[in-house]
Amino acid sequence: MFSFPDIILVPVFGHLALVFFLFVMVSIKRMQASKLQDFQINDLAHKGNEPEASRRWANNLNNQFEVPLLFYVLVALLYATSSVNSAYVILGFVFLTGRILHTVVQVSADNVRLRGMVFTINFTALAIMWLMFFYDRWVL
């Protein structure tokens, strides 16, 4: 059964589900592109040869290994130090929601301004989580 600290793992599992979904979607979009366009799968060996049909999906998948890495590190530290509290859990879910919204915006349009605004949701949640973690260690 879940204990309270385990709840912080739910956003982690949610993000992992998003990453696996994106791996599947990139594969599907690339296969579709290879059937519909003058594109061969081996063309992916050279950076910049991503077909338009899968480019957004592949770019978003790459984004899932940037800022989210800092989320995973923090969750591991919180869990290892028995520091999980309600604020971290809520912010973890805000982070996950922001990542999902960022994915929806990035794969559906090239609206960089909107994508930046949505990115701010998960980035701000993560920044607050790190500030709380540092504050609890060095100020209190």
Secondary structure, DSSP 4 states (H G I P E B T S, - for coil): ---GGGGGHHHHHHHHHHHHHHHHHHHHHHHHHHHHSS--GGGGGSTT---HHHHHHHHHHHHTTSHHHHHHHHHHHHHHTT---HHHHHHHHHHHHHHHHHHHHHHH---HHHHHHHHHHHHHHHHHHHHHHHHHHHT-
